[in-house]
Amino acid sequence: MLLRIKNNAKYIFTCFTAISSIVFGLLSILQMFVNWDIFGMKNDDTKCKIAIFCFILVSCMVFALIQFIFFSNSKSIFLKDEVEILVKYGDLLKIAFPKKSKGDKIVVIAVNRCFDTVINQDIIKADSMHGQFLKLFVADNLARQRLDNAIDASLQEFGTPYETLNRSDKRYGKLKRYPLGSVARIDGENGITFFLLALTKFDLDCVAHCNKHEYVECLLRLFEYYDAHGQGRDIYLYPMGTKMARTGLSKKEALETTVTLTKISKEHLRAKTTIVVDRRNKNDYP
C-alpha cells in the first residue's frame, strides 16, 4: 500500500490541492457573514487558529487518500524519468475511437495471426475485442478492403515473413499466417494509431489457440516493436487472451502477467503506458 501511495503521490497531491481549495474557499465566504466568535474563539487567538488550520489540512489529506484508495479509476504502478505505467478502469474502445483529437496515442488490439477482418461465428466473434474493433472500424466491404490493404502494406513494409496455409489447415478466412507477435500498424482517426498484434493461431476449424508461453513472448515482442516504431507516443493495451484465445489465464492472471511484463520491459517504453481494464469486469480483477 505504501508503494502504491508513493507511486501515485502526484495524483494524491492533486486531489489534496483541489479539496483544500474548495474547503478554504468556502471558509473565506463563510467569514464574510460570521465572526470567529461563533466558534467560541477570539480574533486574536492565534494558536487556536493555527490548530484549526492544521486540522483542516490533515483532514483534506485524509479525504484525498480515501479518494485514491476507494474511488480512483486509475493507479500508477511505476513512475521514473520518462516512464509511467498505469492501470485504469475504463473502455478501451472509447479511447480508440475518440470524437475529437486528444493527442497522439497508440492502441493495441490483439488479433489472430492471419489478420482476418470478417466477423462471423466461424472466425471472429462479435463480442471479442477484435470483433468490437472491426465493427467500429469497418463500415462496409469497401472499408474492409482498405483495412486489408493497409494490413498487407504495413507487414510488407518491414518484410514480415509468413507461411501460406491451405484449406486443409484452416477452413475459412485468410491463408497467410504471420509469426507470433507480428504487428500491423494502422492509422485511425483523431490522432489514434492501431497496433494490431498477432496473438492467436487458428486450427482447421478456426478455433483460436495461444498458450501461456506464447502470450508472454507475444507481449515482449510488442514492446520491442514499440521501442523501434512507437516514437514516444502514449500506448494503451489491455489484458488479452482471456476469452477465445484459450491461454488458460484468468482475467486476474492476465492482468498480473501484463503488468509484470510491462514493468520488465520499461526500458522499451519511453512514454506513458496504460493498461485498460474493462469497467464492467472490475470485480474480476484485484
LOSE-600739 format. One record per residue (C-alpha): residue number from 1; x, y, z; residue in one letter. Coordinates in steps of 0.05 Angstrom, whole numbers, plus 5000, padded with zeros to 4 digits. Example, Ala and Ser with C-alpha at 12.3 -4.5 7.8 and 13.67 -1.06 7.14 Angstrom:
REM residues 2
<node><nr>1</nr><u>5246</u><v>4910</v><w>5156</w><rest>a</rest></node>
<node><nr>2</nr><u>5273</u><v>4979</v><w>5143</w><rest>s</rest></node>
***
This chain:
REM residues 286
<node><nr>1</nr><u>5000</u><v>5000</v><w>5000</w><rest>m</rest></node>
<node><nr>2</nr><u>5056</u><v>5048</v><w>5017</w><rest>l</rest></node>
<node><nr>3</nr><u>5088</u><v>5034</v><w>4949</w><rest>l</rest></node>
<node><nr>4</nr><u>5021</u><v>5049</v><w>4914</w><rest>r</rest></node>
<node><nr>5</nr><u>5016</u><v>5115</v><w>4952</w><rest>i</rest></node>
<node><nr>6</nr><u>5087</u><v>5133</v><w>4934</w><rest>k</rest></node>
<node><nr>7</nr><u>5077</u><v>5118</v><w>4860</w><rest>n</rest></node>
<node><nr>8</nr><u>5012</u><v>5157</v><w>4859</w><rest>n</rest></node>
<node><nr>9</nr><u>5037</u><v>5217</v><w>4900</w><rest>a</rest></node>
<node><nr>10</nr><u>5024</u><v>5265</v><w>4843</w><rest>k</rest></node>
<node><nr>11</nr><u>4951</u><v>5243</v><w>4837</w><rest>y</rest></node>
<node><nr>12</nr><u>4941</u><v>5246</v><w>4912</w><rest>i</rest></node>
<node><nr>13</nr><u>4972</u><v>5315</v><w>4916</w><rest>f</rest></node>
<node><nr>14</nr><u>4926</u><v>5339</v><w>4860</w><rest>t</rest></node>
<node><nr>15</nr><u>4865</u><v>5313</v><w>4898</w><rest>c</rest></node>
<node><nr>16</nr><u>4891</u><v>5345</v><w>4963</w><rest>f</rest></node>
<node><nr>17</nr><u>4901</u><v>5412</v><w>4928</w><rest>t</rest></node>
<node><nr>18</nr><u>4831</u><v>5410</v><w>4898</w><rest>a</rest></node>
<node><nr>19</nr><u>4797</u><v>5391</v><w>4964</w><rest>i</rest></node>
<node><nr>20</nr><u>4837</u><v>5444</v><w>5003</w><rest>s</rest></node>
<node><nr>21</nr><u>4820</u><v>5498</v><w>4953</w><rest>s</rest></node>
<node><nr>22</nr><u>4746</u><v>5482</v><w>4959</w><rest>i</rest></node>
<node><nr>23</nr><u>4747</u><v>5480</v><w>5035</w><rest>v</rest></node>
<node><nr>24</nr><u>4787</u><v>5544</v><w>5045</w><rest>f</rest></node>
<node><nr>25</nr><u>4745</u><v>5578</v><w>4992</w><rest>g</rest></node>
<node><nr>26</nr><u>4681</u><v>5561</v><w>5029</w><rest>l</rest></node>
<node><nr>27</nr><u>4712</u><v>5583</v><w>5096</w><rest>l</rest></node>
<node><nr>28</nr><u>4731</u><v>5650</v><w>5064</w><rest>s</rest></node>
<node><nr>29</nr><u>4659</u><v>5660</v><w>5041</w><rest>i</rest></node>
<node><nr>30</nr><u>4633</u><v>5640</v><w>5110</w><rest>l</rest></node>
<node><nr>31</nr><u>4677</u><v>5692</v><w>5144</w><rest>q</rest></node>
<node><nr>32</nr><u>4642</u><v>5746</v><w>5104</w><rest>m</rest></node>
<node><nr>33</nr><u>4579</u><v>5733</v><w>5144</w><rest>f</rest></node>
<node><nr>34</nr><u>4603</u><v>5707</v><w>5212</w><rest>v</rest></node>
<node><nr>35</nr><u>4659</u><v>5721</v><w>5260</w><rest>n</rest></node>
<node><nr>36</nr><u>4706</u><v>5673</v><w>5296</w><rest>w</rest></node>
<node><nr>37</nr><u>4665</u><v>5687</v><w>5359</w><rest>d</rest></node>
<node><nr>38</nr><u>4611</u><v>5640</v><w>5335</w><rest>i</rest></node>
<node><nr>39</nr><u>4662</u><v>5583</v><w>5343</w><rest>f</rest></node>
<node><nr>40</nr><u>4680</u><v>5605</v><w>5413</w><rest>g</rest></node>
<node><nr>41</nr><u>4746</u><v>5638</v><w>5392</w><rest>m</rest></node>
<node><nr>42</nr><u>4772</u><v>5708</v><w>5397</w><rest>k</rest></node>
<node><nr>43</nr><u>4800</u><v>5742</v><w>5336</w><rest>n</rest></node>
<node><nr>44</nr><u>4869</u><v>5748</v><w>5369</w><rest>d</rest></node>
<node><nr>45</nr><u>4872</u><v>5674</v><w>5389</w><rest>d</rest></node>
<node><nr>46</nr><u>4929</u><v>5656</v><w>5340</w><rest>t</rest></node>
<node><nr>47</nr><u>4946</u><v>5588</v><w>5370</w><rest>k</rest></node>
<node><nr>48</nr><u>4875</u><v>5564</v><w>5362</w><rest>c</rest></node>
<node><nr>49</nr><u>4872</u><v>5588</v><w>5291</w><rest>k</rest></node>
<node><nr>50</nr><u>4937</u><v>5552</v><w>5273</w><rest>i</rest></node>
<node><nr>51</nr><u>4910</u><v>5488</v><w>5304</w><rest>a</rest></node>
<node><nr>52</nr><u>4846</u><v>5493</v><w>5263</w><rest>i</rest></node>
<node><nr>53</nr><u>4887</u><v>5508</v><w>5200</w><rest>f</rest></node>
<node><nr>54</nr><u>4930</u><v>5446</v><w>5212</w><rest>c</rest></node>
<node><nr>55</nr><u>4868</u><v>5404</v><w>5227</w><rest>f</rest></node>
<node><nr>56</nr><u>4836</u><v>5425</v><w>5162</w><rest>i</rest></node>
<node><nr>57</nr><u>4899</u><v>5408</v><w>5122</w><rest>l</rest></node>
<node><nr>58</nr><u>4905</u><v>5339</v><w>5154</w><rest>v</rest></node>
<node><nr>59</nr><u>4831</u><v>5326</v><w>5141</w><rest>s</rest></node>
<node><nr>60</nr><u>4839</u><v>5346</v><w>5068</w><rest>c</rest></node>
<node><nr>61</nr><u>4898</u><v>5298</v><w>5061</w><rest>m</rest></node>
<node><nr>62</nr><u>4857</u><v>5242</v><w>5093</w><rest>v</rest></node>
<node><nr>63</nr><u>4800</u><v>5254</v><w>5044</w><rest>f</rest></node>
<node><nr>64</nr><u>4850</u><v>5255</v><w>4986</w><rest>a</rest></node>
<node><nr>65</nr><u>4877</u><v>5187</v><w>5008</w><rest>l</rest></node>
<node><nr>66</nr><u>4806</u><v>5159</v><w>5014</w><rest>i</rest></node>
<node><nr>67</nr><u>4791</u><v>5184</v><w>4944</w><rest>q</rest></node>
<node><nr>68</nr><u>4853</u><v>5149</v><w>4917</w><rest>f</rest></node>
<node><nr>69</nr><u>4844</u><v>5083</v><w>4954</w><rest>i</rest></node>
<node><nr>70</nr><u>4769</u><v>5073</v><w>4945</w><rest>f</rest></node>
<node><nr>71</nr><u>4745</u><v>5116</v><w>4887</w><rest>f</rest></node>
<node><nr>72</nr><u>4803</u><v>5126</v><w>4838</w><rest>s</rest></node>
<node><nr>73</nr><u>4794</u><v>5094</v><w>4769</w><rest>n</rest></node>
<node><nr>74</nr><u>4869</u><v>5090</v><w>4756</w><rest>s</rest></node>
<node><nr>75</nr><u>4933</u><v>5076</v><w>4794</w><rest>k</rest></node>
<node><nr>76</nr><u>5005</u><v>5086</v><w>4776</w><rest>s</rest></node>
<node><nr>77</nr><u>5047</u><v>5024</v><w>4785</w><rest>i</rest></node>
<node><nr>78</nr><u>5113</u><v>5052</v><w>4760</w><rest>f</rest></node>
<node><nr>79</nr><u>5138</u><v>5124</v><w>4753</w><rest>l</rest></node>
<node><nr>80</nr><u>5210</u><v>5142</v><w>4737</w><rest>k</rest></node>
<node><nr>81</nr><u>5241</u><v>5192</v><w>4689</w><rest>d</rest></node>
<node><nr>82</nr><u>5201</u><v>5188</v><w>4624</w><rest>e</rest></node>
<node><nr>83</nr><u>5168</u><v>5122</v><w>4640</w><rest>v</rest></node>
<node><nr>84</nr><u>5099</u><v>5117</v><w>4672</w><rest>e</rest></node>
<node><nr>85</nr><u>5057</u><v>5054</v><w>4676</w><rest>i</rest></node>
<node><nr>86</nr><u>4984</u><v>5059</v><w>4695</w><rest>l</rest></node>
<node><nr>87</nr><u>4927</u><v>5011</v><w>4707</w><rest>v</rest></node>
<node><nr>88</nr><u>4860</u><v>5044</v><w>4691</w><rest>k</rest></node>
<node><nr>89</nr><u>4787</u><v>5021</v><w>4694</w><rest>y</rest></node>
<node><nr>90</nr><u>4751</u><v>5044</v><w>4631</w><rest>g</rest></node>
<node><nr>91</nr><u>4731</u><v>5029</v><w>4560</w><rest>d</rest></node>
<node><nr>92</nr><u>4789</u><v>5018</v><w>4512</w><rest>l</rest></node>
<node><nr>93</nr><u>4745</u><v>5028</v><w>4451</w><rest>l</rest></node>
<node><nr>94</nr><u>4725</u><v>5098</v><w>4474</w><rest>k</rest></node>
<node><nr>95</nr><u>4799</u><v>5115</v><w>4477</w><rest>i</rest></node>
<node><nr>96</nr><u>4809</u><v>5082</v><w>4409</w><rest>a</rest></node>
<node><nr>97</nr><u>4752</u><v>5120</v><w>4375</w><rest>f</rest></node>
<node><nr>98</nr><u>4751</u><v>5190</v><w>4405</w><rest>p</rest></node>
<node><nr>99</nr><u>4703</u><v>5242</v><w>4377</w><rest>k</rest></node>
<node><nr>100</nr><u>4759</u><v>5293</v><w>4375</w><rest>k</rest></node>
<node><nr>101</nr><u>4834</u><v>5291</v><w>4379</w><rest>s</rest></node>
<node><nr>102</nr><u>4864</u><v>5287</v><w>4449</w><rest>k</rest></node>
<node><nr>103</nr><u>4936</u><v>5278</v><w>4426</w><rest>g</rest></node>
<node><nr>104</nr><u>4972</u><v>5222</v><w>4390</w><rest>d</rest></node>
<node><nr>105</nr><u>4961</u><v>5153</v><w>4420</w><rest>k</rest></node>
<node><nr>106</nr><u>4975</u><v>5081</v><w>4403</w><rest>i</rest></node>
<node><nr>107</nr><u>4921</u><v>5029</v><w>4418</w><rest>v</rest></node>
<node><nr>108</nr><u>4938</u><v>4955</v><w>4417</w><rest>v</rest></node>
<node><nr>109</nr><u>4886</u><v>4905</v><w>4392</w><rest>i</rest></node>
<node><nr>110</nr><u>4901</u><v>4831</v><w>4394</w><rest>a</rest></node>
<node><nr>111</nr><u>4882</u><v>4793</v><w>4330</w><rest>v</rest></node>
<node><nr>112</nr><u>4894</u><v>4725</v><w>4301</w><rest>n</rest></node>
<node><nr>113</nr><u>4959</u><v>4711</v><w>4264</w><rest>r</rest></node>
<node><nr>114</nr><u>4924</u><v>4713</v><w>4196</w><rest>c</rest></node>
<node><nr>115</nr><u>4897</u><v>4783</v><w>4210</w><rest>f</rest></node>
<node><nr>116</nr><u>4826</u><v>4764</v><w>4190</w><rest>d</rest></node>
<node><nr>117</nr><u>4775</u><v>4820</v><w>4183</w><rest>t</rest></node>
<node><nr>118</nr><u>4709</u><v>4784</v><w>4174</w><rest>v</rest></node>
<node><nr>119</nr><u>4663</u><v>4778</v><w>4235</w><rest>i</rest></node>
<node><nr>120</nr><u>4624</u><v>4714</v><w>4238</w><rest>n</rest></node>
<node><nr>121</nr><u>4615</u><v>4655</v><w>4285</w><rest>q</rest></node>
<node><nr>122</nr><u>4668</u><v>4615</v><w>4248</w><rest>d</rest></node>
<node><nr>123</nr><u>4726</u><v>4665</v><w>4251</w><rest>i</rest></node>
<node><nr>124</nr><u>4718</u><v>4727</v><w>4294</w><rest>i</rest></node>
<node><nr>125</nr><u>4666</u><v>4732</v><w>4348</w><rest>k</rest></node>
<node><nr>126</nr><u>4629</u><v>4798</v><w>4350</w><rest>a</rest></node>
<node><nr>127</nr><u>4638</u><v>4806</v><w>4426</w><rest>d</rest></node>
<node><nr>128</nr><u>4713</u><v>4796</v><w>4425</w><rest>s</rest></node>
<node><nr>129</nr><u>4758</u><v>4857</v><w>4427</w><rest>m</rest></node>
<node><nr>130</nr><u>4779</u><v>4841</v><w>4355</w><rest>h</rest></node>
<node><nr>131</nr><u>4706</u><v>4837</v><w>4334</w><rest>g</rest></node>
<node><nr>132</nr><u>4686</u><v>4901</v><w>4370</w><rest>q</rest></node>
<node><nr>133</nr><u>4745</u><v>4938</v><w>4338</w><rest>f</rest></node>
<node><nr>134</nr><u>4723</u><v>4914</v><w>4269</w><rest>l</rest></node>
<node><nr>135</nr><u>4651</u><v>4935</v><w>4280</w><rest>k</rest></node>
<node><nr>136</nr><u>4673</u><v>5006</v><w>4294</w><rest>l</rest></node>
<node><nr>137</nr><u>4729</u><v>5010</v><w>4243</w><rest>f</rest></node>
<node><nr>138</nr><u>4697</u><v>4974</v><w>4184</w><rest>v</rest></node>
<node><nr>139</nr><u>4633</u><v>5005</v><w>4159</w><rest>a</rest></node>
<node><nr>140</nr><u>4625</u><v>4965</v><w>4095</w><rest>d</rest></node>
<node><nr>141</nr><u>4661</u><v>4918</v><w>4047</w><rest>n</rest></node>
<node><nr>142</nr><u>4699</u><v>4976</v><w>4016</w><rest>l</rest></node>
<node><nr>143</nr><u>4725</u><v>4997</v><w>4085</w><rest>a</rest></node>
<node><nr>144</nr><u>4744</u><v>4924</v><w>4098</w><rest>r</rest></node>
<node><nr>145</nr><u>4784</u><v>4921</v><w>4034</w><rest>q</rest></node>
<node><nr>146</nr><u>4820</u><v>4985</v><w>4053</w><rest>r</rest></node>
<node><nr>147</nr><u>4837</u><v>4955</v><w>4120</w><rest>l</rest></node>
<node><nr>148</nr><u>4862</u><v>4890</v><w>4088</w><rest>d</rest></node>
<node><nr>149</nr><u>4906</u><v>4932</v><w>4041</w><rest>n</rest></node>
<node><nr>150</nr><u>4933</u><v>4973</v><w>4099</w><rest>a</rest></node>
<node><nr>151</nr><u>4949</u><v>4910</v><w>4139</w><rest>i</rest></node>
<node><nr>152</nr><u>4986</u><v>4879</v><w>4080</w><rest>d</rest></node>
<node><nr>153</nr><u>5024</u><v>4943</v><w>4066</w><rest>a</rest></node>
<node><nr>154</nr><u>5046</u><v>4951</v><w>4139</w><rest>s</rest></node>
<node><nr>155</nr><u>5070</u><v>4879</v><w>4144</w><rest>l</rest></node>
<node><nr>156</nr><u>5106</u><v>4883</v><w>4077</w><rest>q</rest></node>
<node><nr>157</nr><u>5139</u><v>4948</v><w>4096</w><rest>e</rest></node>
<node><nr>158</nr><u>5181</u><v>4913</v><w>4148</w><rest>f</rest></node>
<node><nr>159</nr><u>5189</u><v>4848</v><w>4109</w><rest>g</rest></node>
<node><nr>160</nr><u>5148</u><v>4807</v><w>4158</w><rest>t</rest></node>
<node><nr>161</nr><u>5153</u><v>4735</v><w>4136</w><rest>p</rest></node>
<node><nr>162</nr><u>5092</u><v>4689</v><w>4131</w><rest>y</rest></node>
<node><nr>163</nr><u>5072</u><v>4618</v><w>4115</w><rest>e</rest></node>
<node><nr>164</nr><u>5018</u><v>4602</v><w>4065</w><rest>t</rest></node>
<node><nr>165</nr><u>4965</u><v>4554</v><w>4090</w><rest>l</rest></node>
<node><nr>166</nr><u>4914</u><v>4514</v><w>4051</w><rest>n</rest></node>
<node><nr>167</nr><u>4843</u><v>4495</v><w>4067</w><rest>r</rest></node>
<node><nr>168</nr><u>4866</u><v>4431</v><w>4100</w><rest>s</rest></node>
<node><nr>169</nr><u>4899</u><v>4475</v><w>4152</w><rest>d</rest></node>
<node><nr>170</nr><u>4844</u><v>4527</v><w>4161</w><rest>k</rest></node>
<node><nr>171</nr><u>4773</u><v>4522</v><w>4133</w><rest>r</rest></node>
<node><nr>172</nr><u>4756</u><v>4596</v><w>4130</w><rest>y</rest></node>
<node><nr>173</nr><u>4788</u><v>4664</v><w>4125</w><rest>g</rest></node>
<node><nr>174</nr><u>4857</u><v>4687</v><w>4102</w><rest>k</rest></node>
<node><nr>175</nr><u>4912</u><v>4637</v><w>4089</w><rest>l</rest></node>
<node><nr>176</nr><u>4974</u><v>4678</v><w>4103</w><rest>k</rest></node>
<node><nr>177</nr><u>4997</u><v>4664</v><w>4174</w><rest>r</rest></node>
<node><nr>178</nr><u>5047</u><v>4711</v><w>4205</w><rest>y</rest></node>
<node><nr>179</nr><u>5095</u><v>4698</v><w>4264</w><rest>p</rest></node>
<node><nr>180</nr><u>5072</u><v>4707</v><w>4336</w><rest>l</rest></node>
<node><nr>181</nr><u>5079</u><v>4779</v><w>4357</w><rest>g</rest></node>
<node><nr>182</nr><u>5077</u><v>4809</v><w>4287</w><rest>s</rest></node>
<node><nr>183</nr><u>5048</u><v>4879</v><w>4286</w><rest>v</rest></node>
<node><nr>184</nr><u>5007</u><v>4914</v><w>4232</w><rest>a</rest></node>
<node><nr>185</nr><u>5007</u><v>4990</v><w>4242</w><rest>r</rest></node>
<node><nr>186</nr><u>4941</u><v>5021</v><w>4220</w><rest>i</rest></node>
<node><nr>187</nr><u>4922</u><v>5094</v><w>4221</w><rest>d</rest></node>
<node><nr>188</nr><u>4858</u><v>5111</v><w>4257</w><rest>g</rest></node>
<node><nr>189</nr><u>4825</u><v>5179</v><w>4266</w><rest>e</rest></node>
<node><nr>190</nr><u>4838</u><v>5238</v><w>4313</w><rest>n</rest></node>
<node><nr>191</nr><u>4910</u><v>5220</v><w>4329</w><rest>g</rest></node>
<node><nr>192</nr><u>4900</u><v>5146</v><w>4340</w><rest>i</rest></node>
<node><nr>193</nr><u>4946</u><v>5092</v><w>4312</w><rest>t</rest></node>
<node><nr>194</nr><u>4927</u><v>5019</v><w>4320</w><rest>f</rest></node>
<node><nr>195</nr><u>4978</u><v>4965</v><w>4332</w><rest>f</rest></node>
<node><nr>196</nr><u>4943</u><v>4901</v><w>4310</w><rest>l</rest></node>
<node><nr>197</nr><u>4981</u><v>4847</v><w>4348</w><rest>l</rest></node>
<node><nr>198</nr><u>4984</u><v>4775</v><w>4321</w><rest>a</rest></node>
<node><nr>199</nr><u>4969</u><v>4733</v><w>4383</w><rest>l</rest></node>
<node><nr>200</nr><u>4927</u><v>4671</v><w>4367</w><rest>t</rest></node>
<node><nr>201</nr><u>4934</u><v>4614</v><w>4317</w><rest>k</rest></node>
<node><nr>202</nr><u>4874</u><v>4580</v><w>4285</w><rest>f</rest></node>
<node><nr>203</nr><u>4868</u><v>4506</v><w>4276</w><rest>d</rest></node>
<node><nr>204</nr><u>4829</u><v>4472</v><w>4219</w><rest>l</rest></node>
<node><nr>205</nr><u>4762</u><v>4491</v><w>4249</w><rest>d</rest></node>
<node><nr>206</nr><u>4784</u><v>4563</v><w>4263</w><rest>c</rest></node>
<node><nr>207</nr><u>4789</u><v>4551</v><w>4338</w><rest>v</rest></node>
<node><nr>208</nr><u>4839</u><v>4601</v><w>4367</w><rest>a</rest></node>
<node><nr>209</nr><u>4897</u><v>4577</v><w>4408</w><rest>h</rest></node>
<node><nr>210</nr><u>4953</u><v>4612</v><w>4448</w><rest>c</rest></node>
<node><nr>211</nr><u>4988</u><v>4582</v><w>4508</w><rest>n</rest></node>
<node><nr>212</nr><u>5018</u><v>4620</v><w>4566</w><rest>k</rest></node>
<node><nr>213</nr><u>5089</u><v>4618</v><w>4539</w><rest>h</rest></node>
<node><nr>214</nr><u>5065</u><v>4646</v><w>4472</w><rest>e</rest></node>
<node><nr>215</nr><u>5026</u><v>4700</v><w>4509</w><rest>y</rest></node>
<node><nr>216</nr><u>5089</u><v>4723</v><w>4545</w><rest>v</rest></node>
<node><nr>217</nr><u>5131</u><v>4721</v><w>4482</w><rest>e</rest></node>
<node><nr>218</nr><u>5079</u><v>4760</v><w>4443</w><rest>c</rest></node>
<node><nr>219</nr><u>5077</u><v>4817</v><w>4493</w><rest>l</rest></node>
<node><nr>220</nr><u>5153</u><v>4821</v><w>4496</w><rest>l</rest></node>
<node><nr>221</nr><u>5156</u><v>4826</v><w>4420</w><rest>r</rest></node>
<node><nr>222</nr><u>5103</u><v>4881</v><w>4422</w><rest>l</rest></node>
<node><nr>223</nr><u>5145</u><v>4923</v><w>4469</w><rest>f</rest></node>
<node><nr>224</nr><u>5206</u><v>4913</v><w>4426</w><rest>e</rest></node>
<node><nr>225</nr><u>5166</u><v>4936</v><w>4365</w><rest>y</rest></node>
<node><nr>226</nr><u>5141</u><v>4996</v><w>4403</w><rest>y</rest></node>
<node><nr>227</nr><u>5212</u><v>5015</v><w>4423</w><rest>d</rest></node>
<node><nr>228</nr><u>5231</u><v>5017</v><w>4349</w><rest>a</rest></node>
<node><nr>229</nr><u>5168</u><v>5048</v><w>4320</w><rest>h</rest></node>
<node><nr>230</nr><u>5127</u><v>5079</v><w>4376</w><rest>g</rest></node>
<node><nr>231</nr><u>5160</u><v>5147</v><w>4371</w><rest>q</rest></node>
<node><nr>232</nr><u>5147</u><v>5162</v><w>4444</w><rest>g</rest></node>
<node><nr>233</nr><u>5071</u><v>5164</v><w>4438</w><rest>r</rest></node>
<node><nr>234</nr><u>5028</u><v>5141</v><w>4496</w><rest>d</rest></node>
<node><nr>235</nr><u>5008</u><v>5068</v><w>4488</w><rest>i</rest></node>
<node><nr>236</nr><u>4943</u><v>5035</v><w>4511</w><rest>y</rest></node>
<node><nr>237</nr><u>4934</u><v>4960</v><w>4517</w><rest>l</rest></node>
<node><nr>238</nr><u>4891</u><v>4911</v><w>4557</w><rest>y</rest></node>
<node><nr>239</nr><u>4895</u><v>4842</v><w>4590</w><rest>p</rest></node>
<node><nr>240</nr><u>4890</u><v>4800</v><w>4526</w><rest>m</rest></node>
<node><nr>241</nr><u>4873</u><v>4727</v><w>4515</w><rest>g</rest></node>
<node><nr>242</nr><u>4821</u><v>4718</v><w>4570</w><rest>t</rest></node>
<node><nr>243</nr><u>4763</u><v>4696</v><w>4525</w><rest>k</rest></node>
<node><nr>244</nr><u>4770</u><v>4659</v><w>4459</w><rest>m</rest></node>
<node><nr>245</nr><u>4847</u><v>4657</v><w>4457</w><rest>a</rest></node>
<node><nr>246</nr><u>4849</u><v>4597</v><w>4506</w><rest>r</rest></node>
<node><nr>247</nr><u>4912</u><v>4620</v><w>4541</w><rest>t</rest></node>
<node><nr>248</nr><u>4889</u><v>4586</v><w>4605</w><rest>g</rest></node>
<node><nr>249</nr><u>4896</u><v>4653</v><w>4641</w><rest>l</rest></node>
<node><nr>250</nr><u>4841</u><v>4681</v><w>4685</w><rest>s</rest></node>
<node><nr>251</nr><u>4826</u><v>4756</v><w>4679</w><rest>k</rest></node>
<node><nr>252</nr><u>4865</u><v>4768</v><w>4743</w><rest>k</rest></node>
<node><nr>253</nr><u>4925</u><v>4727</v><w>4718</w><rest>e</rest></node>
<node><nr>254</nr><u>4924</u><v>4762</v><w>4650</w><rest>a</rest></node>
<node><nr>255</nr><u>4926</u><v>4830</v><w>4685</w><rest>l</rest></node>
<node><nr>256</nr><u>4982</u><v>4809</v><w>4732</w><rest>e</rest></node>
<node><nr>257</nr><u>5022</u><v>4780</v><w>4674</w><rest>t</rest></node>
<node><nr>258</nr><u>5012</u><v>4842</v><w>4632</w><rest>t</rest></node>
<node><nr>259</nr><u>5033</u><v>4887</v><w>4690</w><rest>v</rest></node>
<node><nr>260</nr><u>5095</u><v>4845</v><w>4704</w><rest>t</rest></node>
<node><nr>261</nr><u>5117</u><v>4842</v><w>4632</w><rest>l</rest></node>
<node><nr>262</nr><u>5105</u><v>4917</v><w>4623</w><rest>t</rest></node>
<node><nr>263</nr><u>5149</u><v>4933</v><w>4683</w><rest>k</rest></node>
<node><nr>264</nr><u>5203</u><v>4885</v><w>4659</w><rest>i</rest></node>
<node><nr>265</nr><u>5202</u><v>4919</v><w>4591</w><rest>s</rest></node>
<node><nr>266</nr><u>5203</u><v>4990</v><w>4617</w><rest>k</rest></node>
<node><nr>267</nr><u>5268</u><v>5006</v><w>4581</w><rest>e</rest></node>
<node><nr>268</nr><u>5228</u><v>4998</v><w>4516</w><rest>h</rest></node>
<node><nr>269</nr><u>5171</u><v>5044</v><w>4539</w><rest>l</rest></node>
<node><nr>270</nr><u>5195</u><v>5116</v><w>4540</w><rest>r</rest></node>
<node><nr>271</nr><u>5125</u><v>5144</v><w>4549</w><rest>a</rest></node>
<node><nr>272</nr><u>5061</u><v>5132</v><w>4588</w><rest>k</rest></node>
<node><nr>273</nr><u>5035</u><v>5060</v><w>4583</w><rest>t</rest></node>
<node><nr>274</nr><u>4963</u><v>5049</v><w>4605</w><rest>t</rest></node>
<node><nr>275</nr><u>4934</u><v>4980</v><w>4616</w><rest>i</rest></node>
<node><nr>276</nr><u>4859</u><v>4989</v><w>4609</w><rest>v</rest></node>
<node><nr>277</nr><u>4813</u><v>4942</v><w>4648</w><rest>v</rest></node>
<node><nr>278</nr><u>4740</u><v>4937</v><w>4626</w><rest>d</rest></node>
<node><nr>279</nr><u>4700</u><v>4974</v><w>4679</w><rest>r</rest></node>
<node><nr>280</nr><u>4644</u><v>4922</v><w>4671</w><rest>r</rest></node>
<node><nr>281</nr><u>4691</u><v>4868</v><w>4696</w><rest>n</rest></node>
<node><nr>282</nr><u>4721</u><v>4908</v><w>4753</w><rest>k</rest></node>
<node><nr>283</nr><u>4701</u><v>4856</v><w>4805</w><rest>n</rest></node>
<node><nr>284</nr><u>4740</u><v>4802</v><w>4768</w><rest>d</rest></node>
<node><nr>285</nr><u>4806</u><v>4839</v><w>4780</w><rest>y</rest></node>
<node><nr>286</nr><u>4845</u><v>4854</v><w>4844</w><rest>p</rest></node>
***
